[in-house]
Amino acid sequence: MPPSLRCCAPLSANGRGTTPGTGRLRLCRRRAPALARRAFAGGDDDDARRVAQPRAVRRPRGENVLMCGRYATSRSDTELADALGAAKIVGEEPGPSWNVAPTQLVRVALARAPREEPEADPVRQLCTVKWGLVPSWAKDVKIGTRMINARAETITSKNAFKAAARKRRCIVPADGYYEWQKNDDGTKTPFFLHADGDLVAMAGLYELWPDPAKREDDPDRWLWTCTILTTTATDALGHIHDRSPVVLPPGEMREAWLDPEMSKPEDVDALLASIPDPALVPREVSIAVNNPRNNSPDLIEPVHHS
């Protein structure tokens, strides 16, 4: 059985990190983090972006299934736990980031029974997982680069997500997220979409993947990963992109999303269908955000055109 409370993946010195490849494939994978940082994938196992695949098998340019794949999170663990009602904080605090990207380690809120008391009531906790969901049945963790998003419309039917949709839902907290608007001349303008200072609680799913190379009693055997749900963007945001994260409003809907007792697919679908459109404000920001090496509060500041 997977551990119930241990959900902190080992952090690197800066709380972030990716795993490089080798040889010619490495040349492709070296580009994968940058590609992944540009866009959330459409997200299911049939319609996921091949961010770590050679050019020949990537999606045709004409298909518009992508959205931004970076967000900002600057709140402390204490602030997040208070906002999301987490009773326990697990692992080291990764610190703020204004340029969070897929494959990095991120904070999520979820509810599980304590590891030492598997039959006890679930405890809401704040913990660290890797962004890019790896299903428990996956043969290789590389699948996670294609699972950074899941379409809310199909999570209860797609093999990669339906088990997590029933049993392992989470909230991915953010200050806001980035999106790039395509211009007529082919250039792209970055925007930061935020809730005017309020927490943006993105609906997510999490999974546990057992590393076959590690012993069953190894506490680090289980890799914890997550994905962020996307849905059709509202008119207010659709002019920037046709997809957006599923944002849970404060109160009952956040409580219901994290409630382990809700396990019927039809109930999950009904909750998702009832979530109101988010009141997000788009703000044009500097193209400095295009470079994933840049990471400072300046990235979310508005651009002032002369």
C-alpha positions as CSV (number, residue, x, y, z in Angstrom):
1,M,0.0,0.0,0.0
2,P,1.3,3.5,-0.8
3,P,2.1,5.8,2.1
4,S,-0.9,7.9,3.1
5,L,0.8,11.0,4.4
6,R,4.3,10.9,2.9
7,C,3.8,13.1,-0.1
8,C,7.0,15.2,-0.2
9,A,9.3,14.4,-3.1
10,P,13.0,15.1,-2.4
11,L,13.8,18.7,-3.2
12,S,16.8,19.9,-5.0
13,A,18.7,22.9,-3.5
14,N,16.3,25.3,-5.1
15,G,13.2,23.1,-4.8
16,R,13.0,22.7,-8.6
17,G,14.6,20.5,-11.2
18,T,14.3,18.2,-14.2
19,T,16.0,15.0,-15.3
20,P,18.2,15.3,-18.4
21,G,18.4,12.6,-21.1
22,T,21.4,11.3,-23.1
23,G,22.8,11.2,-26.6
24,R,20.7,12.5,-29.5
25,L,17.5,12.2,-27.6
26,R,19.0,14.6,-25.0
27,L,19.1,17.3,-27.7
28,C,15.4,16.9,-28.0
29,R,14.8,16.7,-24.3
30,R,17.0,19.7,-23.5
31,R,14.3,21.7,-25.4
32,A,11.5,19.9,-23.6
33,P,11.5,22.1,-20.4
34,A,11.3,25.3,-22.5
35,L,8.5,23.8,-24.6
36,A,6.6,22.7,-21.6
37,R,7.0,26.1,-20.0
38,R,5.2,27.6,-22.9
39,A,2.0,25.8,-22.7
40,F,-0.3,23.5,-20.7
41,A,-1.2,20.5,-22.8
42,G,-4.8,19.7,-23.7
43,G,-4.1,16.9,-21.2
44,D,-5.6,13.5,-21.6
45,D,-3.9,10.3,-22.7
46,D,-5.3,10.6,-26.2
47,D,-4.8,14.3,-26.6
48,A,-1.7,15.2,-24.7
49,R,1.2,17.3,-25.9
50,R,4.4,15.4,-26.8
51,V,6.7,18.0,-25.2
52,A,9.6,15.5,-24.9
53,Q,9.2,13.8,-28.3
54,P,11.1,14.4,-31.5
55,R,9.8,17.1,-33.9
56,A,8.4,14.5,-36.3
57,V,5.8,13.3,-33.9
58,R,4.7,16.6,-32.4
59,R,1.3,18.0,-33.0
60,P,0.6,19.8,-36.3
61,R,0.8,23.5,-35.9
62,G,-2.8,24.0,-36.9
63,E,-4.1,22.3,-33.8
64,N,-4.9,24.8,-31.0
65,V,-5.1,22.6,-27.9
66,L,-2.5,24.4,-25.8
67,M,-2.5,27.0,-23.1
68,C,0.1,28.6,-20.8
69,G,2.2,26.2,-18.8
70,R,3.7,28.6,-16.2
71,Y,2.3,30.2,-13.1
72,A,3.4,32.3,-10.1
73,T,3.2,31.4,-6.5
74,S,4.7,33.6,-3.8
75,R,2.6,32.8,-0.7
76,S,4.3,31.1,2.3
77,D,3.3,27.7,3.5
78,T,1.6,29.2,6.4
79,E,-0.5,31.5,4.2
80,L,-1.4,28.6,1.9
81,A,-2.3,26.3,4.7
82,D,-4.6,29.0,6.2
83,A,-6.2,29.8,2.9
84,L,-6.9,26.2,2.0
85,G,-7.6,24.9,5.5
86,A,-4.7,22.5,5.6
87,A,-4.1,21.1,9.1
88,K,-0.6,19.7,8.3
89,I,2.4,21.0,6.3
90,V,4.6,18.2,5.0
91,G,8.2,18.7,3.9
92,E,10.4,21.7,3.3
93,E,9.0,24.9,2.0
94,P,10.1,25.3,-1.7
95,G,10.0,29.1,-1.5
96,P,8.3,31.6,-3.9
97,S,8.6,31.3,-7.7
98,W,7.3,33.7,-10.3
99,N,8.0,31.2,-13.2
100,V,6.8,27.8,-12.1
101,A,7.1,25.3,-15.0
102,P,6.1,21.7,-15.7
103,T,8.3,18.9,-14.3
104,Q,9.1,21.1,-11.3
105,L,8.2,20.4,-7.7
106,V,5.1,22.3,-6.6
107,R,2.9,22.7,-3.5
108,V,-0.6,21.2,-3.5
109,A,-3.4,20.8,-1.0
110,L,-5.0,17.3,-0.6
111,A,-6.8,15.2,1.9
112,R,-5.5,11.7,3.0
113,A,-5.5,9.6,6.1
114,P,-2.3,9.8,8.1
115,R,0.4,7.3,7.0
116,E,0.5,5.8,10.5
117,E,-3.3,5.6,10.8
118,P,-4.6,4.4,7.4
119,E,-8.1,3.9,8.8
120,A,-8.3,7.3,10.4
121,D,-10.2,10.2,9.0
122,P,-8.5,12.1,6.1
123,V,-6.2,15.0,7.1
124,R,-6.0,18.0,4.8
125,Q,-2.3,18.7,4.1
126,L,0.0,20.9,2.1
127,C,2.7,18.9,0.4
128,T,5.1,18.8,-2.5
129,V,4.5,16.8,-5.7
130,K,6.0,16.9,-9.2
131,W,4.0,18.6,-11.9
132,G,3.3,16.1,-14.6
133,L,1.0,13.2,-13.6
134,V,2.4,9.7,-13.8
135,P,-0.4,7.1,-13.5
136,S,0.3,4.2,-11.2
137,W,0.3,1.7,-14.1
138,A,2.8,3.7,-16.2
139,K,5.9,1.8,-17.2
140,D,8.0,5.0,-17.3
141,V,7.9,8.3,-15.5
142,K,8.5,10.1,-18.8
143,I,4.8,9.9,-19.5
144,G,4.5,12.7,-17.0
145,T,5.8,15.3,-19.4
146,R,2.6,14.6,-21.5
147,M,0.3,14.8,-18.5
148,I,0.8,18.3,-17.2
149,N,-2.9,19.0,-17.9
150,A,-6.2,17.1,-18.0
151,R,-9.3,18.2,-19.8
152,A,-12.0,18.6,-17.2
153,E,-14.6,17.4,-19.8
154,T,-13.0,13.9,-19.9
155,I,-11.2,13.1,-16.6
156,T,-13.8,10.6,-15.4
157,S,-13.5,8.6,-18.6
158,K,-9.9,8.7,-19.7
159,N,-7.7,5.9,-18.4
160,A,-4.9,8.2,-17.3
161,F,-7.1,10.2,-15.0
162,K,-10.3,8.4,-14.1
163,A,-9.0,6.7,-10.9
164,A,-7.5,10.0,-9.7
165,A,-10.7,11.9,-10.5
166,R,-12.5,9.5,-8.1
167,K,-10.0,9.3,-5.3
168,R,-7.1,11.7,-5.6
169,R,-8.1,15.3,-6.2
170,C,-6.0,18.2,-5.1
171,I,-5.8,22.0,-5.3
172,V,-2.8,23.7,-6.9
173,P,-2.5,27.2,-5.4
174,A,-1.2,30.2,-7.4
175,D,-1.1,33.9,-7.5
176,G,-2.0,33.7,-11.2
177,Y,-0.8,32.1,-14.4
178,Y,0.8,33.3,-17.7
179,E,-0.8,33.1,-21.1
180,W,0.6,34.1,-24.5
181,Q,-1.7,35.8,-27.0
182,K,-0.9,35.2,-30.6
183,N,-0.8,38.4,-32.7
184,D,-1.6,38.9,-36.4
185,D,2.1,39.3,-37.2
186,G,3.0,35.9,-35.7
187,T,4.5,37.3,-32.4
188,K,3.1,36.5,-29.0
189,T,2.3,38.9,-26.1
190,P,2.5,37.5,-22.6
191,F,-0.3,38.2,-20.1
192,F,-0.5,37.4,-16.4
193,L,-4.0,36.4,-15.4
194,H,-4.8,36.9,-11.7
195,A,-7.6,37.4,-9.2
196,D,-6.6,40.9,-8.1
197,G,-4.6,39.6,-5.2
198,D,-6.8,36.7,-4.1
199,L,-5.5,33.1,-4.3
200,V,-6.1,31.3,-7.6
201,A,-7.0,27.7,-6.5
202,M,-6.6,25.5,-9.6
203,A,-8.3,22.1,-9.6
204,G,-5.9,19.3,-9.9
205,L,-5.4,15.5,-9.6
206,Y,-2.5,13.6,-8.0
207,E,-1.2,10.1,-8.4
208,L,1.4,7.8,-6.8
209,W,3.8,5.8,-8.9
210,P,5.8,2.9,-7.5
211,D,9.4,2.9,-8.6
212,P,10.1,-0.8,-9.5
213,A,13.8,-0.2,-9.0
214,K,13.3,0.4,-5.2
215,R,12.3,-2.0,-2.5
216,E,8.7,-2.1,-1.3
217,D,9.7,-0.9,2.2
218,D,11.7,2.0,0.8
219,P,10.0,5.2,2.0
220,D,11.1,7.0,-1.2
221,R,9.7,4.3,-3.5
222,W,6.5,6.3,-4.3
223,L,6.7,9.3,-6.7
224,W,3.9,11.8,-6.1
225,T,2.8,13.8,-9.2
226,C,0.0,16.1,-10.2
227,T,-1.8,17.5,-13.2
228,I,-3.9,20.7,-13.6
229,L,-7.4,20.6,-15.0
230,T,-8.3,22.9,-17.9
231,T,-11.6,23.9,-19.4
232,T,-13.1,26.1,-22.1
233,A,-12.1,29.7,-21.5
234,T,-14.8,32.3,-20.9
235,D,-15.4,35.2,-23.3
236,A,-13.4,37.5,-21.0
237,L,-10.4,35.3,-21.3
238,G,-11.1,33.5,-24.6
239,H,-9.6,36.3,-26.6
240,I,-6.2,35.4,-25.1
241,H,-6.6,31.6,-25.3
242,D,-9.5,29.2,-25.7
243,R,-8.5,27.1,-22.7
244,S,-8.0,28.1,-19.1
245,P,-7.4,26.3,-15.7
246,V,-10.4,25.2,-13.7
247,V,-10.4,27.7,-10.8
248,L,-12.3,26.7,-7.7
249,P,-14.0,29.6,-5.8
250,P,-13.6,29.8,-2.0
251,G,-16.0,27.9,0.1
252,E,-18.1,24.9,-0.6
253,M,-16.7,24.0,-4.0
254,R,-13.1,23.8,-2.7
255,E,-14.4,21.7,0.2
256,A,-16.3,19.4,-2.1
257,W,-13.3,19.0,-4.5
258,L,-11.0,17.8,-1.7
259,D,-13.7,15.6,-0.1
260,P,-12.5,12.0,-0.3
261,E,-16.1,10.8,0.2
262,M,-17.1,12.1,-3.3
263,S,-16.1,9.2,-5.4
264,K,-18.8,8.7,-8.0
265,P,-17.8,9.9,-11.5
266,E,-21.2,11.5,-12.1
267,D,-20.7,13.6,-8.9
268,V,-17.3,14.7,-10.0
269,D,-18.7,15.7,-13.4
270,A,-21.6,17.5,-11.8
271,L,-19.3,19.5,-9.5
272,L,-17.0,20.5,-12.4
273,A,-20.1,21.5,-14.5
274,S,-21.3,23.8,-11.7
275,I,-18.1,25.8,-11.2
276,P,-18.7,29.4,-12.2
277,D,-16.5,31.3,-14.6
278,P,-13.5,32.7,-12.8
279,A,-13.2,36.5,-12.3
280,L,-9.6,36.8,-13.5
281,V,-7.9,40.0,-14.7
282,P,-5.5,39.8,-17.6
283,R,-2.4,42.0,-17.3
284,E,0.1,42.4,-20.1
285,V,3.6,41.7,-18.8
286,S,7.2,41.8,-20.0
287,I,8.6,39.4,-22.6
288,A,11.2,38.6,-19.9
289,V,8.8,35.9,-18.8
290,N,9.6,34.1,-22.1
291,N,13.0,33.1,-20.7
292,P,12.5,30.3,-18.1
293,R,15.7,31.4,-16.4
294,N,14.1,34.6,-15.3
295,N,12.4,34.4,-11.9
296,S,11.6,37.5,-10.0
297,P,8.5,39.6,-8.9
298,D,9.2,41.9,-11.9
299,L,7.7,39.2,-14.2
300,I,4.2,39.9,-13.0
301,E,4.4,43.7,-13.2
302,P,2.4,45.4,-15.9
303,V,4.0,46.7,-19.0
304,H,3.6,50.4,-19.6
305,H,3.7,51.4,-23.3
306,S,4.9,54.8,-24.1
